[in-house]
Amino acid sequence: MRIVLLRHGETDRNTADLFQGQADLPLNAAGRRQAREAAEALSPGAWAAVYSSPMIRAVQTASYAAEHLRAPHHVLDGLRERHLGDLDGRHRATFGRQHPDALRRLLDDLDHAPAGGETGRAVLSRSARALVDIARAERGSGGAVLVVTHGGVLNLLARALTGRASGHRPLVATCAAACLDVEWPPDGGPHAVLRADGVAARDCEPDVLPRALPGGGPSVALEDLATEAPDAAPTASPTDPDPDTERALLP
C-alpha cells in the first residue's frame, strides 16, 4: 500500500520563521491556497482515506483533500507536531545565531528535549505508532492514504526511514510530501520503504510513481520505531471531524 505524508499549508508563523510547535494556529491565505491546489491536483478514486493531526492547520489542509477526493477524514493525535516547550514562538534564525549548540541538539539529538518540550525520540515513537495504526486500518483498502502532519514529524520519520536516526536535514516545505510503500512480511507487522521526499503529493500517486519492487530499498519495521520510546504519548483512536465543522473550515 502507498502512504503519502503531507506537511500542512503555510501559517503566519511559518512566514515569520517562528518556532510553531504545538501552538494551534490556522492556515493563512497562502496556506489555504497551497492546500487547495495540492488537493485539486489529486485524482479522485485513487485514494482510500485521509488522516491528519488534530492541530487546526493540519485539519484544514486535510479537509480540502477529503472534500475533493470524497474520502473519509480521520484524526490521530500521534500525528501532532513536536512540543517545543519554551522555544514556541521564538525566531528560528535568531535562536540559531544566539544558541547554535542548542539548535544543533534540537535537530540532531533524538534524546534532547527543549525545556518543557518533547524529545525527538518520543515524537518519532508516537508518529510511527500512528502509521502502524493507519497501515492496519487501511490494509486491503485498495487506494493510497494521505496523511497530513507537520514538518518536525515528517523530518523525524524520513530520517529514520533512510537509516539516519540523527543528523540535520532541511525542513520539508509546506504542502510538500514524502511517499512511502508499506510492505507486510509474512512473519511481522508493517515495514515502510521511503520512495520519494520533498515532492508534490500528486507525484506520489501510483500512476506517477510505481510501487517499489520487493527488496528495492531499505525497509524499516514501523513497530520497531514505535517502541523506541516507552514513555511516548499514546496514539488516540481514529476520530472523524464533525462534517459541519469540517465544511466550516473551508473558506
Beta strands, then each sheet from edge to edge (+ up, - down):
strand 1: 2-7
strand 2: 47-52
strand 3: 73-75
strand 4: 144-149
strand 5: 177-183
strand 6: 191-199
strand 7: 220-221
sheet 1: 3+ 2+ 4+ 1+ 5- 6+ 7-
end
